[in-house]
Amino acid sequence: MRAQKSYLLLAALLTLSLLTKANGDNGARKSTEPVLQGCVADANTKKPVQGVTVSISTSKGKEMKEFTTDALGNFKVPQMPVGEVIIILEKKGYKTTRREGVIIKEGVSLKMSFDMANLPLEDESDVFHPFFRMMEG
């Protein structure tokens, strides 16, 4: 009778340990959530900006990754080393945006938003060409 109780207890513990292993993986499981994700919008219109090149590098410049925003202005960075990073946003017609001192922490998903300002259009009245001078006089 005592042997039956021991076997029953052993079977229950074994089942519990297998269920725990299947569900938790003892914290070693990698998250499917991106380390860093963000949205880029036009500073004036607040509309998403597609096609922005997002460059992310470590503060020491050792590792650099590039991503491009989608039609909704979103980007996702699946993996990045823990520590401080620099984020640079570039697109023709917009001022380059640089954000330093962003800290990536292990197990934490960071969500950021950026506003990009348009570059001012050049005033055509300031254009100098010798032909214009000949026409003036």
N, C-alpha and C positions, 0 to 999 in steps of 0.2 A: 504494500500500500504506500509505504514511504517512497519507494522507488518510482511509483507512478506519479506522485506529486512532483518529484524532482524532474522527471522527464517532461511533465506538463509545464512546469515553470521554465525549463530550458527552452522548450518549443515556443512559448510566449515571448520570452526575451529575444530569441533569434528572429522571430517575426517582426517584433518592434524595431530591432536594430536594422533589419533590411528595409523597412518602411522609412525609417529616418534617413538612411543612406540614400534611398531613391529620391526623397524630397529635398534634402538639404545639401548634399555633397560637401558637408562640413565647411561651408563658407568658401570653398575653392572655385565655385562656379562663377563664370564670367557673366557680367550683365550684358544684355542685348541693347540696353539704352546707350545712346551716344555719350561720349565724355563731354563734348561741347556741341551745342546747337544754337543757331541764331537766325535772326531775320534782319534783312537790310531794306530800308525804306528811303524814299526821296525825302529830304528834309523839308521841302516846301509843300509838296502834294501829299505826303505821307503814304504814297502808293508804293507797293513792293518794287524793288529794282532787280531785274533778271540779268544774269550774265556777269555779276560782280566776281572778280577773282579774290578769294579769301586766302591769304597766305598766313600760315601759323608756324612760328619757329620758337625754339627754346630760347631763353634769354641769353644763352651762351652761343646761339647760332648753330649748334651742332645738327639739329634735326629740323627740317622744314617740310611742311606739307601744304599742298594747294588744293582748293576746292572751288566750285563755282555755284553761285546761287541759282535756284530753279525759278520757274515762272512766278512763284509766290514770294520770291526773295529769301527763301530759306536755304540754309546749309547745315550739314551734319558732319561732325568729326568723330569717327568711330573709336579711334585710339590715339592717345597722346601720352607721353611720359609725365609722371607726376612732377609738379614744380611750376615755376614761373614761365609764362609764354608771352610772346608779342604777336598781336593780330594786326595785319595790314589789309585794307580793303582798297581795291583799285578797279576803276572802270573809266573808259574814255568818256569825257564830258562831265566828269565829277571830280571833286577834290579828293586826293588820296587821304584815307582815314587811317590813323595808327593808334592802337590802344596797347599800352605797355602795362606790365605789372599784373596781368591776369594770372590767378593761381589755380592750377589744376590739382584737385585733391582726389585721392584714391577712393573709389566707390561713390563719388558725387558727380551728378550730371549737372553741368552748368548751362543755363539758358541766358542768352544775351540778345540785345537788339541794338541796331546801329542806324543812324540817320546820316545819309550822304548828301552833301551840298553840291549843287550844280556849279560848274565853273562859269564865271561871267563870260558872256559873248563879247568878242572884241568889237569895239565901236568902229564902224567902217569910215567915219569921218576923219579918224586919225591915221588912215592908211596913206603912206607917202609913196609916190611913184613919179619918176621924172616926166612921164606923159601928162600927169595932172598939172604939173608946173607949166608946161608948154601951153596947155589949154587956158590957163588963167591969164596969161599975158605975154 
